[in-house]
Amino acid sequence: MSDKIINKRDLNRVFRRGIAMQFSWNYERMQALGYCWTILPVLKKLYKGNPDGLKKAVVRNLEFFNTHPFMAMPIMGTSLAMEEKVAEGGDIDGTSISAIKVAMMGPFAGIGDSFFWFTLFPVCAGIGVSLSKGGSVLGPLAFLVLFNIFNLGTRYFGLKYGYKFGNEFIEKISGGAMMQRLSEGTTLVGLMVLGVMTATMVTVPLDFVIGEGEQAMSLKLIFDGIMPNIVPLLLTLGVYKLIKKGMSTTAVLFSVIGIAILGAVIGLF
């Protein structure tokens, strides 16, 4: 890394700051503020003397971000390698960095949840509980030590090798059309994930019944007969349109809550 702007000291600083990344979690952009704060010292170093470049880097790293907190470091390492190329005037642009983050955060969240919460945590807790049966203080200590070996190890080596392999990856694909194709591909994957989440996670219980007896049908069945899950789709597109027009996500959230309460009172939902 000696010929690079980012050195080992910079990565170690990102690692330490990354432990506190979740402290600023919010419902609007989730981990975005913590993500940007974690890498901000490196961004300032990369864009020293280039305030416009720094401003653009901060803005794109404040975009929506959410993944398993232990798995965020490999993504940070890769995106920092790409930021370094942008700062050096390389053949990539800021939209590619955003696209890579979007493409990586979903799969890494799944890996982190399945490994840390559903596999490692029960195993370490089981070892700790078994040691605690006799009243030994080694139980909780063993749990904390074992779990955090994997926790901190994943963060540290994920950041280190994310940056290292990110540089090698960029060198292989820069200078041609591959970066553009990769950016378009990752954007497409992100849109597909958004579509799946809309169909499976957004529900609008239109239970209001039209007709009587055997002819009675709920509004949900009527709309689903036109196109399955059309109402969640329209709701998602409506929220997107409002946000694009400048309405804050908090205002949109409370508006949806108000509509839900009103619909429940009048029997629509």
ZAVEX-743569 format. One line per 4 residues: number of its first residue (from 1); their letters; for each residue x, y, z of C-alpha. Coordinates in steps of 0.02 Angstrom, whole numbers. Layout:
N
NUM) A) X,Y,Z; ...;
***
This chain:
269
1) MSDK) 0,0,0; 154,112,4; 117,185,-169; -63,224,-123;
5) IINK) -140,375,-39; -227,265,89; -107,177,208; -122,51,349;
9) RDLN) -142,188,479; -292,257,384; -374,86,376; -344,57,562;
13) RVFR) -430,222,599; -579,170,493; -584,4,587; -591,90,757;
17) RGIA) -723,215,704; -825,77,622; -859,-6,790; -972,144,831;
21) MQFS) -1057,147,660; -1226,91,729; -1235,234,853; -1317,347,724;
25) WNYE) -1439,220,650; -1602,301,594; -1760,253,499; -1727,369,353;
29) RMQA) -1559,310,285; -1521,180,418; -1330,159,429; -1286,295,303;
33) LGYC) -1234,429,428; -1126,307,526; -1051,240,364; -1001,414,306;
37) WTIL) -935,464,478; -828,307,485; -736,342,322; -741,533,332;
41) PVLK) -558,556,387; -499,455,237; -613,552,119; -538,715,184;
45) KLYK) -365,647,150; -410,586,-25; -490,750,-76; -372,868,14;
49) GNPD) -369,1030,-84; -523,978,-183; -676,1038,-84; -796,1004,-227;
53) GLKK) -735,824,-240; -750,802,-52; -927,870,-54; -979,748,-190;
57) AVVR) -896,603,-97; -986,646,65; -1154,662,-23; -1140,491,-109;
61) NLEF) -1084,409,53; -1237,480,142; -1351,383,25; -1459,244,98;
65) FNTH) -1354,103,167; -1400,-48,272; -1312,-213,297; -1253,-323,440;
69) PFMA) -1142,-208,545; -1001,-336,556; -1003,-356,366; -997,-170,326;
73) MPIM) -807,-163,331; -774,-263,171; -893,-146,80; -803,5,155;
77) GTSL) -635,-64,99; -695,-90,-79; -779,81,-89; -625,167,-17;
81) AMEE) -518,86,-151; -640,155,-280; -643,327,-198; -453,327,-209;
85) KVAE) -463,296,-396; -590,436,-416; -479,556,-318; -332,509,-428;
89) GGDI) -434,544,-585; -460,362,-632; -581,290,-759; -724,265,-636;
93) DGTS) -854,386,-569; -957,409,-413; -1109,318,-480; -1006,159,-491;
97) ISAI) -964,171,-306; -1148,189,-261; -1194,43,-373; -1063,-71,-295;
101) KVAM) -1122,-27,-119; -1303,-66,-165; -1254,-231,-245; -1148,-288,-96;
105) MGPF) -1251,-234,53; -1395,-356,24; -1295,-518,4; -1175,-469,144;
109) AGIG) -1324,-437,260; -1388,-612,225; -1217,-690,257; -1194,-591,418;
113) DSFF) -1366,-632,487; -1355,-817,450; -1178,-837,516; -1168,-719,665;
117) WFTL) -1346,-718,734; -1407,-892,686; -1247,-994,699; -1105,-912,795;
121) FPVC) -1209,-824,929; -1303,-983,987; -1141,-1084,987; -1045,-956,1090;
125) AGIG) -1194,-929,1205; -1209,-1117,1231; -1026,-1130,1279; -1045,-982,1397;
129) VSLS) -1202,-1053,1479; -1122,-1224,1504; -973,-1143,1591; -1088,-1036,1698;
133) KGGS) -1187,-1179,1772; -1071,-1196,1919; -1069,-1009,1949; -905,-984,1859;
137) VLGP) -867,-810,1792; -782,-895,1644; -952,-918,1563; -989,-738,1511;
141) LAFL) -804,-705,1481; -791,-855,1365; -946,-798,1270; -880,-620,1248;
145) VLFN) -705,-675,1197; -761,-809,1074; -896,-703,992; -788,-547,976;
149) IFNL) -642,-643,902; -753,-671,750; -837,-502,763; -679,-396,768;
153) GTRY) -584,-515,655; -716,-501,520; -716,-312,533; -526,-293,530;
157) FGLK) -482,-419,394; -639,-378,296; -584,-196,285; -404,-241,246;
161) YGYK) -439,-367,109; -590,-270,44; -471,-126,9; -334,-238,-61;
165) FGNE) -444,-341,-175; -544,-186,-220; -387,-109,-294; -344,-267,-389;
169) FIEK) -522,-281,-450; -526,-101,-511; -359,-119,-601; -428,-268,-697;
173) ISGG) -589,-188,-753; -539,-5,-776; -499,61,-949; -641,-29,-1037;
177) AMMQ) -828,-48,-1044; -832,-177,-904; -858,-48,-766; -1008,24,-857;
181) RLSE) -1081,-150,-882; -1047,-192,-699; -1129,-31,-642; -1282,-65,-750;
185) GTTL) -1289,-245,-690; -1278,-201,-505; -1412,-67,-529; -1524,-198,-611;
189) VGLM) -1495,-318,-466; -1538,-180,-343; -1700,-143,-435; -1744,-329,-437;
193) VLGV) -1715,-339,-250; -1825,-185,-226; -1962,-267,-328; -1955,-426,-226;
197) MTAT) -1957,-328,-63; -2108,-227,-124; -2206,-387,-163; -2159,-479,-3;
201) MVTV) -2141,-344,130; -2267,-209,84; -2445,-258,130; -2606,-158,111;
205) PLDF) -2749,-256,193; -2897,-195,90; -3028,-299,182; -3177,-192,131;
209) VIGE) -3306,-308,51; -3408,-264,-102; -3566,-363,-137; -3662,-489,-33;
213) GEQA) -3669,-677,-14; -3574,-781,-139; -3542,-628,-246; -3452,-536,-106;
217) MSLK) -3270,-494,-141; -3142,-394,-45; -3055,-248,-127; -2891,-343,-111;
221) LIFD) -2955,-487,-217; -3023,-367,-347; -2858,-274,-365; -2756,-436,-361;
225) GIMP) -2866,-499,-502; -2806,-352,-607; -2624,-384,-561; -2556,-475,-407;
229) NIVP) -2489,-354,-275; -2536,-201,-379; -2586,-101,-224; -2416,-122,-135;
233) LLLT) -2333,-76,-299; -2437,82,-318; -2405,129,-136; -2217,107,-159;
237) LGVY) -2217,209,-319; -2321,344,-234; -2200,356,-89; -2054,362,-211;
241) KLIK) -2138,502,-309; -2169,605,-152; -1988,588,-97; -1926,634,-271;
245) KGMS) -2031,792,-261; -1940,843,-103; -2056,780,34; -1957,717,184;
249) TTAV) -1964,532,224; -2025,573,400; -2174,669,329; -2210,526,209;
253) LFSV) -2201,400,352; -2325,496,460; -2439,521,310; -2445,334,279;
257) IGIA) -2478,303,464; -2620,432,460; -2698,350,306; -2685,179,390;
261) ILGA) -2772,242,547; -2909,330,448; -2935,175,340; -2951,64,493;
265) VIGL) -3079,183,573; -3192,188,419; -3174,1,389; -3072,10,229;
269) F) -2927,-88,303;
***
